[in-house]
Amino acid sequence: MSKYCEVCKKGTMSGNTVSHSNRKARTSWAPNIQKVRVMVDGTPVRMNVCTRCLRSGKVERYSKA
């Protein structure tokens, strides 16, 4: 599964994990990506979408009913 949202283009971020003794170690954080069926131009399409876009209503989730 890809690590970026196809709607908002959110991808992995990198930075440092800082310990109590202030030692730094490189790390990365990935967004919560879900593979869902969404409506695009009236047809259902599978897309990788972050949960922020799903929750905020940027995409319309496909339902059979």
N, C-alpha and C positions, 0 to 999 in steps of 0.2 A: 504494500500500500504506500502511495506517495505521501510525503510529509508536508504537503502544502494544500491550502484551500483553493479550489478552482473558482470560487466566487470573489473572495477578498484578497487572494494571493498571499495570505498569511503563511509563513514558513517557519523553519526551525530558527531559533535564536541561540547565540552562544554568549558565554560570559564566564565568570569565575565563581566557584564555590569557595566561600571564605570561612575558614574554621575559627574556633574560639581564639586560637593563638595567632590568628591573622595570616595563616598560610593560604596561598591561592592555588587552586587546581582548575584547569579548564573543564568546562562542561557544556552541554547543550540541552535546550528545552524544546520539545516538539508540541505543536498545538494538538488539541483533541479533534482528530479527523475521523469522520464517519463516512462510509460509503453508502449513500442513500439514493433512492430514485426520486428525482425532482421533475417538475413540469417545465419544459423549455419549448416555447412556441407551440404549446398544445400537445406535445408528445413527451412521454416519460423517458428520461435519460438517467443513467447511473453517473453520479458525480461524487468526487471527494470534497466534502463540505465540513467546515469546522462547526462545532456546536454553538458558537457565538452567532454565526449566520443563521443556523436553524432556529435558534431561540428568538432572535430579533425579527424573523420573518423576511429576511432578504431573499429566500427561496421558498417556493411553494412545494411542499412534499406531495408526492403522487400517492393517491389511494384509489383502489379499485372500486370502492363503493360510491 
